[in-house]
Amino acid sequence: VIAEKLARTVNDDALRSIFLEARSAHAFLDHSVDRTLLLRIAELAALGPTSSNTLPMRIVFVDTKEGKQRLLPAVSPGNVEQTTQAPVTAIFAADMHFHEHFARIAPENSARLLQRWDGDPPNSEAARQFSWDQALLQIGYFTLAARALGLDCGPMGGFQRGAVDAEFFPDGRRRSQFLMNLGFGDDRVLKPRAPRLELTDFTSFA
Ligand SMILES: Cc1cc2nc3c(=O)[nH]c(=O)nc-3n(C[C@H](O)[C@H](O)[C@H](O)COP(=O)(O)O)c2cc1C
């Protein structure tokens, strides 16, 4: 059984695509991205684990000129050019009403979670933080899924969250977390990758 489990290890090509050679994109080739590919990536990302399978990440794929015009005013100056160039910019948000799906996706945990949040998750600070944290994890899974299917990602924290929320989530149910440009990165403009921490800087055993 262990040998079978170990045989699941992905090959070096996969590791190159997802980690070893994958870089954050800051410029994009002039090539569109199919919506079916974006949805496939979202589907894979949703398979990554979240606490009690609560799945609070929500995504708006901005892939039209009109959508970009709505988004760009909220983007920090240093991110405008790359966001204009990218065929798609995903808005990642945490759903503050994520409990509305619990009956289907987390039936065994639903009652316990609702009780923990006084039956009113949208107005519970702990529930809102929980949604925020779990959705952040899912953005990470999305990043790796996008790379696994051949896209380059340009995650961005440089934007006005309040402005994005007012424009795209005016009912207040969702809160934007990060933006992510998606497409086929222009590798010619990449700078050398910044060094990572040494293993001894961030790992230990106990
Ligand atoms: C959450 C997050 C926010 C980021 N915000 C920005 C940003 O606003 N603008 C930008 O140009 N790059 C941004 N980056 C890109 C990072 O600088 C980049 O991922 C990091 O330096 C690693 O680069 P590498 O993937 O090429 O090794 C962001 C990355 C993440 C994960």
The ligand as a MOL file (V3000), in Angstrom:
LIG
                    3D

  0  0  0     0  0            999 V3000
M  V30 BEGIN CTAB
M  V30 COUNTS 31 33 0 0 0
M  V30 BEGIN ATOM
M  V30 1 C -0.7230 37.8900 -2.0500 0
M  V30 2 C 0.2560 38.4510 -3.0270 0
M  V30 3 C 0.2280 39.7950 -3.3130 0
M  V30 4 C 1.0960 40.3340 -4.2710 0
M  V30 5 N 0.9750 41.6510 -4.6440 0
M  V30 6 C 1.6560 42.0890 -5.7230 0
M  V30 7 C 1.3750 43.3620 -6.2740 0
M  V30 8 O 0.5030 44.1010 -5.7950 0
M  V30 9 N 2.0720 43.7640 -7.3720 0
M  V30 10 C 3.0360 42.9600 -7.9540 0
M  V30 11 O 3.6180 43.3660 -8.9670 0
M  V30 12 N 3.3250 41.7400 -7.4410 0
M  V30 13 C 2.6520 41.2720 -6.3630 0
M  V30 14 N 2.8940 40.0070 -5.8700 0
M  V30 15 C 3.9260 39.1690 -6.5120 0
M  V30 16 C 5.0710 38.7750 -5.5550 0
M  V30 17 O 5.9660 39.8210 -5.4280 0
M  V30 18 C 5.7270 37.5050 -6.1120 0
M  V30 19 O 4.7770 36.4840 -6.1300 0
M  V30 20 C 6.9250 37.0640 -5.2590 0
M  V30 21 O 7.9230 38.0380 -5.2820 0
M  V30 22 C 7.4870 35.7520 -5.7580 0
M  V30 23 O 7.9110 35.8590 -7.1020 0
M  V30 24 P 8.1710 34.5420 -7.9920 0
M  V30 25 O 6.8780 33.7770 -8.0320 0
M  V30 26 O 8.5260 35.0480 -9.3640 0
M  V30 27 O 9.2540 33.7590 -7.3730 0
M  V30 28 C 2.0550 39.4920 -4.9060 0
M  V30 29 C 2.0850 38.1250 -4.5620 0
M  V30 30 C 1.1920 37.6130 -3.6600 0
M  V30 31 C 1.2180 36.1200 -3.3820 0
M  V30 END ATOM
M  V30 BEGIN BOND
M  V30 1 1 1 2
M  V30 2 1 2 3
M  V30 3 2 2 30
M  V30 4 2 3 4
M  V30 5 1 4 5
M  V30 6 1 4 28
M  V30 7 2 5 6
M  V30 8 1 6 7
M  V30 9 1 6 13
M  V30 10 2 7 8
M  V30 11 1 7 9
M  V30 12 1 9 10
M  V30 13 2 10 11
M  V30 14 1 10 12
M  V30 15 2 12 13
M  V30 16 1 13 14
M  V30 17 1 14 15
M  V30 18 1 14 28
M  V30 19 1 15 16
M  V30 20 1 16 17
M  V30 21 1 16 18
M  V30 22 1 18 19
M  V30 23 1 18 20
M  V30 24 1 20 21
M  V30 25 1 20 22
M  V30 26 1 22 23
M  V30 27 1 23 24
M  V30 28 2 24 25
M  V30 29 1 24 26
M  V30 30 1 24 27
M  V30 31 2 28 29
M  V30 32 1 29 30
M  V30 33 1 30 31
M  V30 END BOND
M  V30 END CTAB
M  END
